Amino acid sequence: MSMASIQILASQNQASSLLLSSKLFHHSTLSFLEHRHCFHPRVSINESHYDIAYSKTQVSHLPLLSSSQAIERLKTFRERIKGKQQYLAMYSSIFGGITTDPAAMVIPMDDHMVHRGHGVFDTAAISDGYLYELDQHLDRFLRSASLSKIDPPFDRETIRRILIQTVSASKCRNGSLRYWLSAGPGDFQLSPSGCHESSLYAIVIQDISPSPPLNSRGVKVVTSSIPIKPPQFATAKSVNYLPNVLSKVEAEEAGAFAGIWLDSDGFVAEGPNMNVAFVTKQNELIMPHFDNILSGCTAKRVLTLAGCLVKEGKLQGIRMSNVTVDEGKKADEMMLIGSGILICPVVQWDEQVIGDGKEGPVTEALFNLIVEDMKSGPSTVRIPVSY
Ligand SMILES: Cc1ncc(COP(=O)(O)O)c(C=O)c1O
């Protein structure tokens, strides 16, 4: 087919074929296309009909898009898939600036993070206009990059400034900041030697509904059958989260909130995006040590804040140690800890009800302490954003 005929097809089928080849095609798109007089369905639109009738025939009519047409379609796509989260701003070292247009929040296909998983990431919560534990997360981010042999494109202070500026541009006062360091774009080889320069990306997300809802005090967990990552990989926060995703899916399929990994010796390790802690019958807070798992910034903060519960006599002690499954299941309290969920009580692990099946007093006290810390903690954990 000549270029000229492709272009004629492109104008005839404006905004149809690319979307038609996707299962994400919905009625809203149909109305958009009909409205523009560019699409005439031959069958009533029902996704399975659509799949059979169009997916095979229409691929031969894929339009060749100009960059402005591609951007237009990206905008339509973003409008169509608005979900529970809103993306308020993105920084990319590729374009060396910040955009607030979700359609432009894209990264190059040949980025080593996209096609080889050669990237690391981290987060920080935005709470009342402050970044919570930004420096602690940034330290882990750079440690993960070093473990992954990614040399950042900027020094720590510059990265920190970029992250704060991105939050400022987003005007977001409550939400989360996520950022990635990648070996960068260059080619599609396995070796990063062809990557032009490492890249930094950051995005500000406004969460409309947190998961789990902060008022749902008590979740079920199951022992994960998905193999845990070996310590070399589990201790770095790389983008290789396939085991974590599969563990989460497995838990959801079992009607649970998360899977709990055991390490190679059978001790309790962590969840797919959270740490785990227990309160023993002797009223001690115990947490698996971080040698084989991700050292959680929230978990570390909890260990510090829990000190005051010891002083007040509400806890007998705090210990990082190996935790057996038996010990964990017999504990008075079990909790999940992470920046996404803060502290979430576990009321059932597999078939075992934990404690009295309700949120325990230590879990509740720790939750209140961390919420208070986010609101009025010291300047070492609260970084103000100037809007
Ligand atoms: C595997 C894993 N473990 C633990 C955590 C908890 O870490 P943090 O409290 O820093 O969010 C996370 C979350 O990032 C994680 O992905």
The ligand as an SDF file (V2000), in Angstrom:
LIG
                    3D

 16 16  0  0  0  0  0  0  0  0999 V2000
    7.8810   -5.2140   48.7990 C   0  0  0  0  0  0  0  0  0  0  0  0
    7.5930   -4.0740   49.7300 C   0  0  0  0  0  0  0  0  0  0  0  0
    7.8160   -4.2420   51.0410 N   0  0  0  0  0  0  0  0  0  0  0  0
    7.5560   -3.2410   51.9190 C   0  0  0  0  0  0  0  0  0  0  0  0
    7.0620   -2.0230   51.4920 C   0  0  0  0  0  0  0  0  0  0  0  0
    6.7840   -0.9280   52.4850 C   0  0  0  0  0  0  0  0  0  0  0  0
    7.6860    0.1310   52.3210 O   0  0  0  0  0  0  0  0  0  0  0  0
    7.3130    1.6340   52.6400 P   0  0  0  0  0  0  0  0  0  0  0  0
    6.8320    1.6910   54.0340 O   0  0  0  0  0  0  0  0  0  0  0  0
    8.5800    2.3690   52.4640 O   0  0  0  0  0  0  0  0  0  0  0  0
    6.2510    2.0470   51.7020 O   0  0  0  0  0  0  0  0  0  0  0  0
    6.8160   -1.8220   50.1290 C   0  0  0  0  0  0  0  0  0  0  0  0
    6.2880   -0.5650   49.6570 C   0  0  0  0  0  0  0  0  0  0  0  0
    6.8760    0.1340   48.9530 O   0  0  0  0  0  0  0  0  0  0  0  0
    7.1070   -2.8680   49.2220 C   0  0  0  0  0  0  0  0  0  0  0  0
    6.9000   -2.7180   47.9110 O   0  0  0  0  0  0  0  0  0  0  0  0
  1  2  1  0
  2  3  1  0
  2 15  2  0
  3  4  2  0
  4  5  1  0
  5  6  1  0
  5 12  2  0
  6  7  1  0
  7  8  1  0
  8  9  2  0
  8 10  1  0
  8 11  1  0
 12 13  1  0
 12 15  1  0
 13 14  2  0
 15 16  1  0
M  END
$$$$
